[in-house]
Structure formats: structure tokens, C-alpha cells
Amino acid sequence: MSLIKAHHNYRKAVLPHLEALLSSGEFNVILRPHPRERLDFYHSWMAKLDDRQKKLIRIDADTNITSL
């Protein structure tokens, strides 16, 4: 399997886990994608969430995670 295909498979596989976190209502989720990753995949997915879930998630594409 190519690295690109593996990456796309992972993105699809992680969404149900994120949805479970959001559905619980107990967690705030901050997505920090790779700096060169296109955000439209996540924006499209987030647009389908209900209003309560949308309040619990945000994308932080600007923070450099190496300092975390």
C-alpha cells in the first residue's frame, strides 16, 4: 500500500472515533492536521455535524506541534 493511500485510509478511519468523542458531549476536540494537509476534507466532514457537535470541535492548522 502506498503512503498516500494509507494516509487517506487513516483519515477516513479516524472520523468514527472523532464522532464518538463528540457524541459523548464530554470532550472538546482540537484537530491539528499536518501543515501541508488540505483542510477541505475536515471542513466538509465538520459541516455535516450537528450544531452541538460543531461547538465541541475546531481546527488549529497554525500551531506548530513540535513545541507541544
C-alpha positions as CSV (number, residue, x, y, z in Angstrom):
1,M,0.0,0.0,0.0
2,S,1.3,3.4,-0.9
3,L,1.9,6.0,1.8
4,I,-0.6,8.3,0.2
5,K,-3.3,5.6,0.2
6,A,-2.5,4.7,3.8
7,H,-2.9,8.4,4.8
8,H,-6.3,8.6,3.1
9,N,-7.5,5.4,4.7
10,Y,-6.4,6.7,8.1
11,R,-8.3,9.9,7.7
12,K,-11.5,8.0,6.9
13,A,-10.9,5.6,9.7
14,V,-10.4,8.3,12.4
15,L,-13.7,10.0,11.7
16,P,-15.9,7.5,13.6
17,H,-13.6,7.8,16.6
18,L,-13.9,11.6,16.5
19,E,-17.7,11.3,16.1
20,A,-17.8,9.1,19.2
21,L,-15.9,11.7,21.2
22,L,-18.2,14.5,20.1
23,S,-21.4,12.4,20.6
24,S,-20.4,11.8,24.2
25,G,-20.5,15.6,24.8
26,E,-17.7,15.2,27.3
27,F,-14.7,16.3,25.1
28,N,-13.6,19.3,23.2
29,V,-11.6,18.2,20.1
30,I,-8.8,20.2,18.5
31,L,-7.7,18.9,15.1
32,R,-4.1,19.7,14.2
33,P,-3.6,18.4,10.7
34,H,-0.2,18.2,9.0
35,P,0.9,21.7,7.8
36,R,0.8,20.6,4.2
37,E,-2.5,18.7,4.5
38,R,-5.5,20.2,2.8
39,L,-8.2,21.2,5.2
40,D,-11.2,20.8,2.9
41,F,-11.6,17.1,3.9
42,Y,-12.1,18.1,7.6
43,H,-14.3,21.2,6.8
44,S,-16.6,19.0,4.6
45,W,-16.9,16.5,7.4
46,M,-17.5,19.1,10.1
47,A,-20.2,20.8,8.0
48,K,-22.3,17.6,8.4
49,L,-22.1,17.6,12.2
50,D,-25.0,18.8,14.3
51,D,-24.7,22.2,16.0
52,R,-23.9,20.8,19.4
53,Q,-21.0,18.8,18.0
54,K,-19.7,21.7,16.0
55,K,-19.3,23.7,19.2
56,L,-17.0,20.9,20.5
57,I,-14.5,20.8,17.7
58,R,-12.2,23.2,16.0
59,I,-9.3,23.0,13.5
60,D,-6.0,24.5,14.6
61,A,-3.8,24.5,11.5
62,D,-1.5,27.2,12.7
63,T,0.0,25.9,15.9
64,N,3.4,24.2,15.4
65,I,3.0,20.9,17.3
66,T,6.7,20.3,17.7
67,S,6.7,22.6,20.7
68,L,3.9,20.7,22.4
